[in-house]
């Protein structure tokens, strides 16, 4: 796998935390050329300082803003000349019931998770078509099974799945590979940064990170799937079980999902 990524130009959005950062670090160790972005200047500066001698391009970018995405892709092309692989990793979640949540929360979720992927892919696509490269969407089991308290997040991931499947079909004759990944529960900052009913960040999460897949392990699975040109990648037994159960026994899946996410009638955050 090391030689496959050597000298390839890989764009990873949201590369300062969790799965994104793990992807950046592993790819740099494989001698890939990396462009990554994030909203936090300090985290990007720290990443750039840590890998000062590596082929790493960073830029402050909010993927929910089209012009930020355009500038990020344009600067990447200016630095490296082309793009081989785009990994749309940046994302945000939520923790609020529909009856309580502000509409703006849903808009912010969709702008980041769906439109952020759309913007980056649209501007990178001409170069990826020339290189006959790969487009990846980091999605979620929530894109297969709607989750209570995360309805906006689920909606954005369902949209991402449908869109990726559509462009995968469009780009077959161009030899561009399109795939999506559903990591399942993984150690990352996404739960702490999840939006509450009024759009503020949740902060501490009650979920036990110790029982989740490590971000580094998840990143390795993703890179192996990219090399092998997988169509989809569903990680963790629980994730695969959820997708299968929802397909075969949707009513039972409703009951079990409700039981998992509610305790004593209260939503688990």
N, C-alpha and C positions, 0 to 999 in steps of 0.2 A: 504493500500500500504506500510505502514511503516514496518510491520512485514515481508513482502515479501523480502525486501532487507536487513533485519537484518542479519549481519554476512556473507553476500555474498561478495565474492572477485570480485570487479568490476574494470576493466582497462579502463581508459578514456584517449585517446591520445589528445594532445592539450588542457590541462586542466588549463591553466593560464589566459585565456581570454574568454569572450563571453559565448556561450552555454556550452563549455567544463568546464569552471570554475563554472558555475551555476550547472551543473551536479555533479561536485565534492562536492560542498558545500551542496547541498540537500542530496546527498547520505550519506555523513558523518553525517548529522543530523538524518538520518535513521539508524545509527549504522552499515553501510556497511564498508567493508575494501577496501580502495581505492589505486590504483596505477595510477599515472598520469605522463605525460612527457611534455616537451616543449623545445624550443630552447634557451629560455632566462633564464639564471641561476638566475638572481636577482628576477625575478617573481616567480620562483620555490622556492627560498629560503624564500621569503615573505609568500608564501602559506604554506610552511612547518612550518614556525615560528608561523603563525596564528593558525594552527591546530596541535601544538606540542604534545598535549596529545591524539591526535586521531590516529587511525590505518591508517596512510597515508604514502605511499612510493612514492618518487619523484625521477626523474632522468632526466638530460639534454639529450635530444634525438632529432635528426632530422630524422623524419620518412621517408624521402626520401633516407636515407642511410640504407641499409639492416643490416649491423652489429650493428648499433645503435638500431634498432628494436629488433634484436636478444638478445642483452645485456639487453634491457629494460624488455623483457618478461622473460628472465632467472633470472634476479634479483627479479622480482615480484614473480616468483615461489619459489625462495629461501626464500623470506620474508614471504609469505603467504601460500605456499605449493600447491596451486592450483588456477585456475581461473574459475569463474562462468559465468561472463559476460564481453565481450569485446565491447567497444563502439569506433569505428573508427571515431573520430571527427576531428582530425587535417586536416586542408585544407588551400589552398591559391587560390585566384582568380586573375583575370587580367582585365585590361582596355586598350585595344588596338585593332585596326583593323588589319586584316590579312596582308594587303598591307604594314603596317608600322612596324609590330612587328618582333623582332628577333626570330629565330627558337628556341633559347635557352629558351625563355620564355615559349614556349609550352612544352618543355622537363621538365622544373622545375615544371610546373603545374601537368603534368602527373606523375612525380616521387613522388610528395607529395600526391596528391589526390587519385590516383589509386594504385601505387606501395606501398605507405606507408600503405594503408589498407591491401594489399596483404601480405606484409612482416609480419606485426603484427599478422594477422590472421593465417598465415602459422605456425608461431612459437608457438602461443597460442593454436592452434587447438587440439593437443593431450590431453591437460588438459581439454579443453572445452568438448571434446567428452566423457571423463570419467565423468565429472560433469553433462553431458546432459544439457549444458548451452545455452547461447545466443550470437550471433554475430550481431552487429548493424553497419550499415554504415550511417553516417550523410551525406546525399546527398543534392540535390537542385532541384527546379523546372527546372533548366538548364539541368537536366538529362532526362527530358521529352520533353523540348522545347529548341532548340538551340537559344542562345541569341547573338545578334550582339555586337562586341567589347569584347565578352567573349567566343570566339569560342574554345579556348584551355580549359577553365574551363568547358564549356558544354561537350566537348569531353571526359574529364576526368570523368564527372559524368555519361554520357551515358555508358562509360566503366564500371564504378562502379556498375551501375544498372544491366547490363548484367552479370557481374561476380557474384554478390550477388545472382541473380536469379538462376544461374547455380549451385552454391554451396548449395543454399537452397534445390534444388532438389536432389543433391548428398547426403545431410546429413539428409534427412527425416527419413530414417530407423535407424539412430543413435540417433534420438530424440534430435538433435541440432536445436534450433530455429534460423532462419536467417531473419532479417528484415532491411528495409531501410527507412530513414526519410527525408522528404523534408520540411524544416522549412519555406520557403518563406522569405520575408524580415524580418530580426530579428536584434535587436540591438547587434552589435558585432564589433570586430576589423577587420573583414575580408575585408571590403571595404577600410579602411585606409591602410591595408597591401597589397592590391592588386598590382600586378606587372604591370608596364607600359610597353610601347613598347620596352624599352631597359633593362627591368628587375629590375629597381629601384622601390621602393615602392611609391604608389600614394600619401599617406599622407591624407590630408583633403578630405572628400567626400561631394559633394553638396546635397546628399540625406538627407531627413528629418528623423532623427532617432526617433523623437517624434511620428511619425505615424506608427512605426514598432512595432511588438510584442517584449516584453521584453524577454531577454535571460532566466530569471528565469521561466517565464510562459512557454516558449518553452521547457525548461528542464523538467518541470512537466508533460507536454504532452508526452514527449519521455518516461519517466519512467513509466507512466501509460500504454503506448502502449507495453513496454517490459513486464510488469506484465501480460497483457492480451494477449500476444503473437500475436500481430498484424503482418500481412504480410508487409504492407506498412503504412506509416503515412504521409499524406499531410496536412500541416497546413496553415492556413489563407484562407479566402474566395477567395482572388485574386489568390492564388496558385491553388486551386481546379478548379476555373474558367478557368485558363490558360491551365491546363492539359486537361480538357473536351473540350474546344474550339479548341485546337490543334488537338485533335482526331477526332472531328466531322466536323470542318470547317478549315482545314489547311491553305487555301489561305487567309481567313479572318484573321487568327491568324498571318500570315506573315505581313499583312498590319498593324494590331494593334500593333504588337511587334515593327515594324519599327517606327511607330508613337511615341511609348512610349520611345524608346531609342535614338531617334534623334530629335533634336530641331534646326530648321533652317539649316538642312543638316549636323549638327555637332553631333558627338557622345556624349551622356551624360555620364560622368565619374562616 
